[in-house]
């Protein structure tokens, strides 16, 4: 019975503990697991953050006219989005605390008043006057009132107005900060004298370089002393981790290159005989490049020299270009315009392409019937950049637009209205003008990327796996050296880094590093492009003041310099003893006297040398004719004597000086107030869990 009782109690305790784990675990995995960060106690949901990233990515693609972006750009967009979200939340909390609002009357004034928002001027402005076109604005607002509740234009307008309101609130807050900045007369006087008072002096210097680094052995006390004096310099704003890694190259071999070239050569007869070049490219090319007309200078230099003098059907290659073997065929040549002026209305295809095409046909009929193209663009186009200008895209040359758009614009004639579909949506294009005339060619290109064969990849991977099998936390470097491998270092990698060292797409390694403990070797071989990587986490630098051991290697050159400074200071102090002038000091120290003329405190640069802040600051605090004590500078240790100071004319009107200082303060204030608020807001960053 006793045994049964123990088992029953054990199960009861287990059930209780398991229940608590499940309860709290559920909270973590289903609640906190969706948090990507925290600002002043307010949580940032991953879904909301990711939505902003997607919006910013779409905007970047549209502005840069790129369909695909590389990992570095993705990382850049994610970082910018994070900074936006954090800044917005910080400022929003501060503005709410202060009760800053933009009232209904103020919103109306910002849209329709005598001093409208710059965004309203941009959207409804007259290019000739730079003022709001009131008729255009009121027509838009009238059409908006008549629009149905579910019309997308209403949602876009509400978002537009909210942006105006947010900008106005930010402007009010920054005005409160900037209006609190004040420059007094004493500050103006000090600034004036720092820029205009001149000092003439002589110095003797003993260079740090006169003592070889190899002759200096810093003690633990030297390191501790330097660390204590500069502790605030080692405040780590975010956790970083350092890696050591070896890379096994799986780049294509000579045999791989030869095999791919042979593969492309076999396509040449079929390419020459092809009657459907677009289909041939689609089936056989690694890169499905659309065929467009191009003028001289736009083709690959190897093609540019032959295609403009060849006849249609001519095939060139194989040739090696941008990491691929290629063959090119001249499909057509003609004389066409050099540039086109056009405008468009871009319709979304969320509800299906057919629906968007029907809407496009209806709008095209309205335009042909006399309806204003510009007004319809403002109402319907989702390309906000051009919609605000009535759909105007300006004048563009070949290669500026996506192929289907370009074909419509360059192959039509002035006045044509065309409807085409691209990856961005359905376009209604009106050709306003065409200029120039030159020969253009359409070239079809079939490419095969120069890639490593399975045998090459397997050989490199096997070497990486073999190395991984021999290493542990204690022998990583030793084993690498035995294998003739170079150990590469990636210091201070942040949690959101997309790359490190020479590795351009290393997120998988970074994610591993932020789950690992110090000294750990990766439990797998990472495949990154044509490299196989085995890594070791060498150092973890936590957020906050770093300990001495974490920065010892980093500060070693400065500690050595401090030790040299002590040696040279003693030498100069001995030279000072019993000396009555600077020439005697120079003679005893085995140096020479250097005269310096017309130095100002605001620009403490020694002619022919570097900035010497401590030296020049000490000079301006000294009395003429008195030998100084040794001063430890940037390049060496100095002893000086001031000949004289030349004071500028008295400052009679401080207004200009105050304005200059105030303007400099104002320029720095925006970023400085944000940095101060970030420190206060206790920002927590969990992005490494998701990105």
C-alpha positions as CSV (number, residue, x, y, z in Angstrom):
1,X,0.0,0.0,0.0
2,X,2.9,2.3,0.8
3,X,4.4,1.8,-2.7
4,X,1.0,2.4,-4.3
5,X,0.5,5.6,-2.3
6,X,4.0,6.9,-3.4
7,X,3.1,6.2,-7.0
8,X,-0.3,7.9,-6.7
9,X,1.3,11.0,-5.1
10,X,4.0,11.0,-7.7
11,X,1.5,11.0,-10.6
12,X,-0.5,13.7,-8.9
13,X,2.6,15.9,-8.6
14,X,3.6,15.2,-12.2
15,X,0.1,16.1,-13.4
16,X,0.2,19.4,-11.4
17,X,3.7,20.3,-12.7
18,X,2.8,19.3,-16.3
19,X,-0.4,21.3,-16.1
20,X,1.6,24.4,-15.1
21,X,4.2,23.8,-17.8
22,X,1.5,23.3,-20.4
23,X,-0.3,26.5,-19.2
24,X,2.7,28.7,-19.2
25,X,4.2,27.0,-22.2
26,X,1.0,27.7,-24.1
27,X,1.3,31.3,-23.2
28,X,4.9,31.4,-24.5
29,X,4.5,29.5,-27.7
30,X,1.1,30.9,-28.7
31,X,1.4,34.4,-27.3
32,X,4.9,35.6,-26.9
33,X,6.0,33.5,-29.8
34,X,4.4,36.0,-32.1
35,X,6.2,39.0,-30.6
36,X,9.1,40.3,-32.7
37,X,9.9,43.1,-30.2
38,X,8.9,45.4,-27.4
39,X,9.0,49.2,-27.0
40,X,8.3,50.7,-23.6
41,X,6.3,47.7,-22.6
42,X,4.2,47.7,-25.8
43,X,4.6,44.5,-27.8
44,X,5.2,44.4,-31.5
45,X,3.5,41.5,-33.3
46,X,5.4,39.7,-35.9
47,X,2.4,39.6,-38.3
48,X,2.1,43.5,-38.1
49,X,5.8,43.9,-38.6
50,X,5.9,41.4,-41.5
51,X,3.0,43.3,-43.2
52,X,5.0,46.5,-43.1
53,X,8.1,44.7,-44.5
54,X,6.0,43.4,-47.4
55,X,4.6,46.9,-48.1
56,X,8.1,48.4,-48.0
57,X,9.4,45.6,-50.2
58,X,6.6,46.1,-52.8
59,X,7.4,49.9,-52.8
60,X,11.1,49.2,-53.3
61,X,10.4,46.8,-56.2
62,X,8.1,49.3,-57.8
63,X,10.5,52.3,-57.4
64,X,13.5,50.3,-58.5
65,X,11.6,48.3,-61.2
66,X,13.0,45.0,-59.9
67,X,11.0,41.8,-59.7
68,X,13.5,40.1,-57.4
69,X,15.8,41.4,-54.7
70,X,18.9,39.9,-53.1
71,X,19.3,39.0,-49.4
72,X,21.3,42.1,-48.7
73,X,18.5,44.4,-49.9
74,X,16.0,42.3,-48.0
75,X,18.0,42.7,-44.8
76,X,18.3,46.5,-45.5
77,X,14.5,46.8,-45.9
78,X,13.9,44.7,-42.7
79,X,16.3,46.9,-40.8
80,X,14.7,50.1,-42.1
81,X,11.2,48.8,-41.3
82,X,12.3,47.9,-37.8
83,X,13.7,51.4,-37.2
84,X,10.4,52.9,-38.6
85,X,8.2,50.9,-36.3
86,X,10.3,51.6,-33.2
87,X,10.5,55.3,-33.9
88,X,6.8,55.5,-34.6
89,X,5.9,53.8,-31.4
90,X,8.3,55.8,-29.3
91,X,7.0,59.1,-30.7
92,X,3.4,58.1,-30.5
93,X,3.8,57.4,-26.8
94,X,5.5,60.7,-26.2
95,X,2.8,62.6,-28.2
96,X,0.0,60.8,-26.4
97,X,1.6,61.6,-23.1
98,X,1.7,65.3,-24.0
99,X,-1.8,65.3,-25.4
100,X,-0.7,66.3,-28.9
101,X,-3.6,66.0,-31.4
102,X,-4.7,67.2,-34.8
103,X,-8.3,68.3,-34.6
104,X,-11.0,68.0,-37.3
105,X,-10.8,71.7,-38.1
106,X,-7.1,71.4,-38.4
107,X,-7.4,68.4,-40.7
108,X,-9.8,70.3,-42.9
109,X,-7.4,73.2,-43.1
110,X,-4.5,70.9,-44.0
111,X,-6.6,69.6,-46.9
112,X,-8.6,72.6,-48.1
113,X,-7.2,75.6,-46.2
114,X,-5.0,78.5,-47.3
115,X,-1.9,76.7,-46.1
116,X,-2.4,73.0,-47.1
117,X,-0.2,70.1,-46.3
118,X,2.8,69.7,-48.7
119,X,1.4,66.3,-49.6
120,X,-1.8,67.9,-50.8
121,X,0.2,70.3,-52.9
122,X,2.2,67.4,-54.4
123,X,-1.0,65.4,-55.2
124,X,-3.2,68.3,-56.5
125,X,-0.6,71.0,-57.3
126,X,-0.3,73.0,-60.5
127,X,3.3,72.5,-61.8
128,X,3.3,76.0,-63.3
129,X,2.3,77.8,-60.1
130,X,3.4,75.4,-57.4
131,X,0.0,76.0,-55.7
132,X,-2.9,73.7,-55.2
133,X,-5.3,73.4,-58.2
134,X,-8.5,74.1,-56.2
135,X,-10.7,72.9,-59.1
136,X,-8.9,69.6,-59.3
137,X,-9.0,69.1,-55.5
138,X,-12.7,69.9,-55.2
139,X,-13.6,67.6,-58.2
140,X,-11.7,64.8,-56.5
141,X,-13.5,65.3,-53.2
142,X,-16.8,65.5,-55.0
143,X,-16.2,62.2,-56.8
144,X,-15.0,60.7,-53.5
145,X,-18.3,61.6,-51.8
146,X,-20.2,60.0,-54.5
147,X,-18.1,56.8,-54.4
148,X,-19.5,53.6,-52.9
149,X,-18.5,52.7,-49.3
150,X,-16.4,49.7,-50.5
151,X,-14.7,51.6,-53.3
152,X,-10.9,51.1,-52.9
153,X,-10.3,54.8,-53.5
154,X,-11.9,55.6,-50.1
155,X,-9.5,53.3,-48.2
156,X,-6.5,54.8,-50.1
157,X,-7.8,58.3,-49.3
158,X,-8.2,57.5,-45.6
159,X,-4.7,56.2,-45.5
160,X,-3.4,59.3,-47.3
161,X,-5.2,61.6,-44.8
162,X,-3.9,59.6,-41.8
163,X,-0.4,60.0,-43.1
164,X,-0.9,63.8,-43.2
165,X,-2.2,63.7,-39.7
166,X,0.7,61.7,-38.4
167,X,3.2,64.0,-40.1
168,X,1.5,67.0,-38.5
169,X,1.7,65.4,-35.0
170,X,5.4,64.7,-35.5
171,X,5.9,68.2,-36.7
172,X,4.3,69.6,-33.5
173,X,6.4,67.4,-31.3
174,X,9.7,68.3,-33.0
175,X,8.6,72.0,-32.8
176,X,8.3,71.7,-29.1
177,X,11.8,70.3,-28.9
178,X,13.4,72.8,-31.4
179,X,11.6,75.8,-29.7
180,X,13.2,74.8,-26.4
181,X,16.7,75.1,-27.8
182,X,18.4,78.3,-26.7
183,X,21.9,79.8,-27.3
184,X,23.1,82.4,-24.8
185,X,25.6,85.2,-25.2
186,X,28.3,83.4,-23.3
187,X,28.1,80.4,-25.6
188,X,28.2,82.7,-28.7
189,X,31.3,84.5,-27.3
190,X,33.1,81.2,-26.6
191,X,32.4,79.9,-30.1
192,X,33.6,83.2,-31.6
193,X,36.9,83.1,-29.7
194,X,37.4,79.4,-30.4
195,X,37.2,80.1,-34.1
196,X,39.2,83.4,-34.1
197,X,41.7,83.6,-31.3
198,X,45.2,82.6,-32.5
199,X,48.0,80.8,-30.6
200,X,51.7,80.8,-31.5
201,X,53.8,78.3,-29.7
202,X,56.8,75.9,-29.9
203,X,56.9,72.3,-29.0
204,X,59.2,69.3,-28.5
205,X,57.7,65.9,-29.3
206,X,58.8,62.3,-28.7
207,X,56.9,60.0,-31.1
208,X,55.2,56.8,-29.9
209,X,56.6,55.2,-33.1
210,X,60.1,55.7,-31.7
211,X,59.5,52.6,-29.5
212,X,58.8,49.4,-31.3
213,X,55.6,47.6,-30.2
214,X,57.7,44.4,-29.7
215,X,59.6,46.2,-26.9
216,X,56.5,46.9,-24.9
217,X,54.8,44.2,-22.7
218,X,51.7,45.6,-21.0
219,X,50.8,44.3,-17.5
220,X,47.4,43.3,-16.2
221,X,47.4,46.6,-14.3
222,X,48.0,48.5,-17.6
223,X,45.0,46.8,-19.2
224,X,42.8,47.3,-16.1
225,X,43.8,51.0,-15.8
226,X,42.9,51.7,-19.5
227,X,39.7,49.8,-19.2
228,X,38.6,51.7,-16.1
229,X,39.4,55.0,-17.8
230,X,37.4,54.2,-20.9
231,X,34.7,51.9,-19.6
232,X,31.8,53.8,-21.2
233,X,33.4,53.2,-24.6
234,X,32.6,49.6,-24.2
235,X,28.9,50.0,-23.8
236,X,27.5,47.4,-26.3
237,X,24.2,48.7,-27.7
238,X,23.1,45.2,-28.8
239,X,24.3,41.7,-28.3
240,X,26.9,40.5,-30.9
241,X,28.5,37.1,-31.5
242,X,31.9,36.3,-33.2
243,X,32.5,33.3,-35.3
244,X,35.5,31.4,-36.6
245,X,34.7,29.3,-39.7
246,X,36.3,27.3,-42.6
247,X,34.9,27.2,-46.1
248,X,35.1,24.4,-48.6
249,X,34.7,25.7,-52.1
250,X,32.3,23.9,-54.5
251,X,32.8,26.3,-57.4
252,X,32.6,24.8,-60.9
253,X,35.7,23.0,-62.1
254,X,37.3,23.1,-65.5
255,X,35.5,19.9,-66.4
256,X,32.2,21.4,-65.3
257,X,32.8,24.4,-67.5
258,X,33.7,22.3,-70.5
259,X,30.6,20.1,-70.1
260,X,28.2,23.1,-70.0
261,X,29.9,24.7,-73.0
262,X,29.4,21.4,-74.9
263,X,25.7,21.4,-73.8
264,X,25.2,24.9,-75.2
265,X,27.0,24.1,-78.5
266,X,24.5,21.3,-79.1
267,X,21.6,23.8,-79.0
268,X,23.1,26.0,-81.8
269,X,21.6,24.1,-84.8
270,X,18.2,23.9,-83.2
271,X,18.3,27.6,-82.4
272,X,19.1,28.5,-86.0
273,X,16.3,26.4,-87.3
274,X,13.7,27.6,-84.7
275,X,10.7,29.5,-86.0
276,X,9.4,30.4,-82.5
277,X,12.3,32.0,-80.7
278,X,10.3,33.1,-77.6
279,X,9.3,29.5,-77.0
280,X,12.8,28.2,-77.6
281,X,14.2,30.6,-75.0
282,X,11.4,29.7,-72.6
283,X,12.2,26.0,-72.9
284,X,16.0,26.0,-73.0
285,X,17.3,29.1,-71.2
286,X,18.0,29.2,-67.5
287,X,17.1,32.9,-67.5
288,X,13.8,33.6,-69.2
289,X,14.7,37.0,-70.5
290,X,11.9,38.7,-72.5
291,X,12.9,39.8,-75.9
292,X,12.7,43.6,-76.4
293,X,14.1,46.0,-79.0
294,X,17.4,47.6,-77.9
295,X,19.5,50.3,-79.4
296,X,23.3,50.2,-79.7
297,X,25.1,50.2,-76.3
298,X,22.4,48.3,-74.4
299,X,23.5,44.8,-75.4
300,X,26.4,42.8,-74.0
301,X,29.6,44.3,-75.5
302,X,30.3,41.0,-77.2
303,X,26.9,41.2,-79.0
304,X,26.9,44.9,-79.6
305,X,29.7,44.7,-82.1
306,X,28.1,42.0,-84.3
307,X,24.3,42.2,-84.0
308,X,23.8,45.6,-85.6
309,X,25.6,44.5,-88.7
310,X,24.1,41.0,-89.0
311,X,21.0,39.8,-90.8
312,X,18.0,38.3,-88.9
313,X,18.5,34.7,-88.1
314,X,22.2,35.1,-87.3
315,X,23.4,33.1,-84.2
316,X,26.4,34.0,-82.2
317,X,28.2,31.9,-79.6
318,X,28.6,30.0,-77.3
319,X,30.3,32.8,-75.3
320,X,31.0,33.2,-71.6
321,X,29.3,36.2,-69.9
322,X,28.3,36.9,-66.3
323,X,28.8,33.3,-65.1
324,X,26.9,31.6,-68.0
325,X,27.6,30.2,-71.4
326,X,25.2,31.8,-73.9
327,X,24.1,31.8,-77.5
328,X,22.3,34.7,-79.1
329,X,20.1,35.0,-82.1
330,X,19.2,38.2,-84.0
331,X,15.4,38.0,-84.3
332,X,14.6,41.3,-85.9
333,X,16.0,44.8,-86.5
334,X,14.1,48.0,-87.3
335,X,14.2,51.8,-87.0
336,X,12.2,53.1,-84.0
337,X,11.8,56.0,-81.6
338,X,14.5,56.7,-79.0
339,X,12.2,57.9,-76.3
340,X,8.5,58.0,-75.5
341,X,6.3,60.4,-73.4
342,X,3.4,58.5,-72.0
343,X,0.9,58.3,-69.1
344,X,-0.9,55.3,-67.7
345,X,-3.6,54.1,-65.3
346,X,-2.6,50.9,-63.4
347,X,-5.4,48.7,-62.2
348,X,-4.9,46.0,-59.6
349,X,-5.7,42.3,-60.4
350,X,-6.7,41.3,-56.9
351,X,-10.2,40.4,-58.2
352,X,-8.8,38.6,-61.3
353,X,-7.2,39.7,-64.5
354,X,-10.5,39.4,-66.5
355,X,-12.3,41.8,-64.2
356,X,-9.4,44.3,-64.4
357,X,-9.4,44.0,-68.2
358,X,-13.1,44.7,-68.3
359,X,-12.6,47.8,-66.2
360,X,-9.7,48.9,-68.4
361,X,-11.9,48.6,-71.5
362,X,-14.6,50.7,-69.9
363,X,-12.1,53.4,-68.9
364,X,-10.6,53.3,-72.3
365,X,-14.1,54.0,-73.8
366,X,-14.6,56.8,-71.4
367,X,-11.3,58.4,-72.4
368,X,-12.0,58.0,-76.1
369,X,-15.4,59.6,-75.4
370,X,-13.7,62.7,-73.9
371,X,-13.4,61.9,-70.2
372,X,-10.2,63.3,-68.6
373,X,-7.4,60.8,-68.5
374,X,-5.8,62.7,-65.6
375,X,-9.0,62.6,-63.4
376,X,-9.5,58.9,-64.0
377,X,-5.9,58.2,-63.1
378,X,-6.3,60.0,-59.8
379,X,-9.4,57.9,-59.1
380,X,-8.4,54.5,-60.3
381,X,-4.7,54.1,-60.6
382,X,-2.8,52.2,-57.9
383,X,0.5,53.6,-59.0
384,X,0.5,56.5,-56.5
385,X,3.7,58.0,-57.9
386,X,2.1,58.8,-61.3
387,X,-1.6,58.9,-60.2
388,X,-0.9,62.2,-58.3
389,X,0.4,63.6,-61.6
390,X,-2.6,62.4,-63.7
391,X,-0.8,59.2,-64.7
392,X,2.1,61.1,-66.2
393,X,5.3,58.9,-66.5
394,X,7.3,61.6,-68.2
395,X,9.7,60.8,-71.0
396,X,11.7,57.5,-70.9
397,X,14.0,55.6,-73.1
398,X,14.2,51.9,-73.9
399,X,14.9,49.6,-71.0
400,X,13.2,51.8,-68.5
401,X,9.9,49.9,-68.4
402,X,8.9,46.3,-68.3
403,X,9.0,44.6,-71.7
404,X,5.3,44.4,-72.4
405,X,4.8,48.0,-71.5
406,X,7.8,49.1,-73.5
407,X,6.6,47.2,-76.6
408,X,3.2,49.0,-76.4
409,X,4.8,52.4,-76.0
410,X,7.5,52.2,-78.6
411,X,5.7,50.1,-81.2
412,X,2.5,52.3,-81.2
413,X,2.1,55.8,-82.5
414,X,1.4,59.2,-80.9
415,X,-2.2,59.3,-79.5
416,X,-2.7,55.5,-79.2
417,X,-4.4,54.2,-76.2
418,X,-3.4,50.6,-75.4
419,X,-4.3,48.1,-72.7
420,X,-1.6,45.6,-71.6
421,X,-1.0,43.3,-68.7
422,X,2.2,43.1,-66.8
423,X,3.3,41.6,-63.4
424,X,2.2,44.9,-61.8
425,X,-1.4,44.8,-63.1
426,X,-3.4,46.0,-66.1
427,X,-2.1,49.2,-67.7
428,X,-4.1,51.7,-69.8
429,X,-1.4,53.5,-71.7
430,X,-1.7,56.7,-73.7
431,X,1.2,57.6,-75.9
432,X,1.7,61.4,-75.7
433,X,4.8,61.8,-77.9
434,X,7.7,59.9,-79.5
435,X,11.1,61.4,-80.2
436,X,14.2,60.4,-82.1
437,X,14.8,57.7,-84.6
438,X,17.5,55.0,-84.6
439,X,18.1,51.4,-85.4
440,X,17.1,48.9,-82.8
441,X,17.5,45.1,-82.6
442,X,15.6,42.3,-80.9
443,X,17.9,39.5,-79.7
444,X,16.9,36.1,-78.2
445,X,19.4,34.8,-75.7
446,X,19.7,31.2,-74.4
447,X,21.9,30.8,-71.3
448,X,23.2,28.0,-69.2
449,X,24.6,28.9,-65.8
450,X,28.1,27.8,-65.1
451,X,27.4,25.5,-62.1
452,X,29.2,22.8,-60.3
453,X,28.5,19.2,-61.2
454,X,27.2,16.8,-58.6
455,X,30.6,15.2,-58.5
456,X,32.3,18.5,-57.7
457,X,29.7,19.4,-55.0
458,X,29.9,15.9,-53.5
459,X,33.7,16.1,-53.2
460,X,33.6,19.5,-51.4
461,X,30.8,18.4,-49.2
462,X,32.6,15.2,-48.2
463,X,35.7,17.2,-47.2
464,X,33.5,19.4,-45.1
465,X,31.8,16.5,-43.4
466,X,35.1,14.8,-42.8
467,X,36.5,18.0,-41.1
468,X,33.3,18.3,-39.0
469,X,33.8,14.8,-37.8
470,X,37.3,15.6,-36.4
471,X,36.6,18.9,-34.6
472,X,35.2,19.7,-31.2
473,X,35.0,22.9,-29.0
474,X,38.6,22.7,-28.1
475,X,40.5,21.8,-31.3
476,X,38.8,23.7,-34.1
477,X,41.8,25.9,-35.0
478,X,44.3,23.1,-34.5
479,X,42.4,20.7,-36.8
480,X,41.9,23.3,-39.4
481,X,45.7,24.0,-39.5
482,X,46.4,20.3,-39.7
483,X,44.1,20.0,-42.7
484,X,45.7,23.0,-44.4
485,X,42.5,25.1,-44.0
486,X,42.4,28.8,-43.4
487,X,40.3,29.8,-40.4
488,X,38.3,32.9,-41.3
489,X,36.9,35.3,-38.6
490,X,33.6,37.1,-38.5
491,X,33.7,39.5,-35.5
492,X,30.7,41.1,-33.8
493,X,27.9,39.6,-35.9
494,X,24.5,41.1,-35.0
495,X,21.4,39.0,-34.6
496,X,19.8,40.3,-37.8
497,X,22.9,40.2,-40.0
498,X,22.3,38.7,-43.4
499,X,26.1,38.4,-44.1
500,X,29.4,38.1,-42.4
501,X,33.0,38.1,-43.6
502,X,32.9,37.0,-47.3
503,X,29.6,35.1,-46.9
504,X,26.8,37.1,-48.5
505,X,23.8,35.0,-47.5
506,X,24.6,33.6,-44.1
507,X,21.3,33.9,-42.2
508,X,21.2,30.2,-41.4
509,X,24.6,30.4,-39.8
510,X,23.7,33.5,-37.8
511,X,20.5,31.9,-36.5
512,X,22.5,28.9,-35.4
513,X,25.1,31.1,-33.6
514,X,22.3,32.9,-31.6
515,X,21.1,29.5,-30.3
516,X,24.6,28.2,-29.5
517,X,26.8,28.6,-26.5
518,X,30.3,30.0,-26.4
519,X,32.8,27.6,-28.0
520,X,30.2,25.4,-29.7
521,X,31.0,24.0,-33.1
522,X,28.1,23.8,-35.6
523,X,26.4,20.4,-35.6
524,X,26.0,20.5,-39.4
525,X,27.7,21.6,-42.6
526,X,26.0,24.8,-43.9
527,X,25.4,25.0,-47.6
528,X,25.7,28.6,-48.8
529,X,25.9,29.1,-52.6
530,X,28.9,27.2,-53.8
531,X,30.4,27.1,-50.3
532,X,30.2,24.5,-47.5
533,X,30.8,26.0,-44.1
534,X,31.7,24.6,-40.7
535,X,31.6,27.3,-37.9
536,X,32.5,27.8,-34.3
537,X,31.0,30.4,-32.0
538,X,34.0,32.0,-30.4
539,X,32.7,35.0,-28.4
540,X,29.4,36.3,-27.1
541,X,29.3,40.0,-26.3
542,X,26.2,40.7,-24.2
543,X,24.3,44.0,-24.4
544,X,25.7,46.5,-21.8
545,X,29.2,47.3,-20.6
546,X,31.5,44.6,-21.8
547,X,34.0,43.0,-19.4
548,X,37.7,43.5,-19.8
549,X,38.3,40.0,-21.1
550,X,35.8,40.6,-24.0
551,X,37.7,43.7,-25.2
552,X,41.3,42.9,-24.3
553,X,42.4,42.1,-27.8
554,X,40.6,45.2,-29.1
555,X,42.3,47.6,-26.7
556,X,45.8,46.1,-26.8
557,X,47.2,48.7,-29.3
558,X,45.9,51.5,-27.1
559,X,47.3,50.0,-24.0
560,X,50.6,49.6,-25.7
561,X,50.5,53.3,-26.6
562,X,49.7,54.2,-23.0
563,X,52.7,52.3,-21.8
564,X,54.9,54.0,-24.4
565,X,53.4,57.4,-23.2
566,X,54.5,56.7,-19.6
567,X,58.1,55.9,-20.8
568,X,58.3,59.0,-23.0
569,X,56.7,61.2,-20.3
570,X,59.4,60.1,-17.9
571,X,62.0,60.9,-20.5
572,X,60.6,64.4,-21.1
573,X,60.1,65.0,-17.4
574,X,63.8,64.3,-16.9
575,X,64.6,66.7,-19.7
576,X,62.5,69.4,-18.0
577,X,64.4,69.1,-14.8
578,X,66.9,71.9,-14.6
579,X,65.9,73.3,-18.1
580,X,64.9,77.0,-18.4
581,X,63.8,77.0,-22.0
582,X,62.4,74.8,-24.7
583,X,65.7,74.5,-26.6
584,X,67.3,72.9,-23.5
585,X,64.5,70.4,-23.2
586,X,64.9,69.5,-26.9
587,X,68.7,69.0,-26.5
588,X,68.3,66.8,-23.4
589,X,65.5,64.7,-24.9
590,X,67.4,64.2,-28.2
591,X,64.6,66.0,-30.2
592,X,64.1,69.3,-31.9
593,X,62.0,72.4,-31.4
594,X,59.1,72.9,-33.8
595,X,57.4,76.4,-34.1
596,X,53.7,76.6,-34.8
597,X,51.8,79.7,-35.9
598,X,48.2,80.8,-35.9
599,X,46.4,77.7,-34.5
600,X,42.8,78.1,-33.4
601,X,41.0,76.0,-30.8
602,X,38.2,75.1,-33.2
603,X,40.6,73.4,-35.6
604,X,43.2,71.7,-33.4
605,X,45.3,70.2,-36.3
606,X,49.1,70.3,-36.2
607,X,50.4,71.2,-39.7
608,X,51.7,68.1,-41.4
609,X,50.2,65.9,-38.6
610,X,46.9,64.8,-37.2
611,X,44.4,66.5,-34.8
612,X,45.9,66.9,-31.4
613,X,42.9,67.8,-29.2
614,X,44.6,67.4,-25.8
615,X,47.7,69.4,-26.8
616,X,45.8,72.3,-28.3
617,X,43.3,72.4,-25.5
618,X,46.2,72.6,-23.0
619,X,47.9,75.3,-25.1
620,X,44.8,77.6,-24.9
621,X,44.7,77.1,-21.1
622,X,48.4,78.0,-20.6
623,X,50.3,81.2,-19.8
624,X,52.8,82.5,-22.4
625,X,56.5,82.0,-21.7
626,X,56.0,79.0,-19.2
627,X,57.3,75.5,-20.0
628,X,54.4,73.0,-19.9
629,X,54.4,69.6,-18.2
630,X,54.5,66.6,-20.6
631,X,51.2,66.2,-22.5
632,X,50.2,62.8,-23.9
633,X,48.9,63.5,-27.4
634,X,47.7,61.4,-30.3
635,X,51.1,60.8,-32.0
636,X,53.5,61.3,-29.1
637,X,54.2,63.1,-25.9
638,X,54.7,66.9,-26.1
639,X,56.3,69.7,-24.1
640,X,55.5,73.2,-25.3
641,X,55.9,76.9,-24.5
642,X,53.3,79.5,-25.6
643,X,54.9,82.5,-27.4
644,X,51.7,84.6,-27.4
645,X,47.9,84.7,-28.1
646,X,46.4,87.1,-30.7
647,X,42.9,88.0,-29.6
648,X,40.3,88.9,-32.2
649,X,38.3,92.1,-32.2
650,X,35.6,92.1,-29.5
651,X,32.3,90.4,-30.5
652,X,29.9,93.4,-30.6
653,X,26.9,91.6,-32.2
654,X,26.3,88.0,-31.1
655,X,23.2,87.5,-33.3
656,X,24.9,85.8,-36.2
657,X,27.0,83.6,-33.9
658,X,23.9,82.5,-32.0
659,X,22.1,81.7,-35.3
660,X,25.0,79.5,-36.5
661,X,25.2,77.5,-33.2
662,X,21.4,77.3,-33.0
663,X,21.2,75.9,-36.6
664,X,23.7,73.2,-35.8
665,X,21.8,72.3,-32.6
666,X,18.6,72.1,-34.6
667,X,20.1,69.8,-37.2
668,X,21.2,67.4,-34.5
669,X,18.2,67.7,-32.3
670,X,15.8,65.4,-34.3
671,X,18.1,62.4,-34.2
672,X,19.4,63.1,-30.7
673,X,16.0,63.3,-29.2
674,X,15.0,60.0,-30.9
675,X,18.2,58.3,-29.6
676,X,17.5,59.5,-26.0
677,X,13.9,58.3,-26.2
678,X,15.1,54.9,-27.5
679,X,17.4,54.5,-24.5
680,X,14.6,55.4,-22.2
681,X,12.0,53.1,-24.0
682,X,13.9,49.9,-23.2
683,X,13.6,48.5,-26.7
684,X,13.7,44.7,-26.9
685,X,14.5,43.1,-30.2
686,X,13.5,39.4,-30.8
687,X,13.9,39.5,-34.6
688,X,16.5,36.7,-34.6
689,X,13.6,34.3,-33.8
690,X,11.9,35.1,-37.1
691,X,14.2,36.6,-39.7
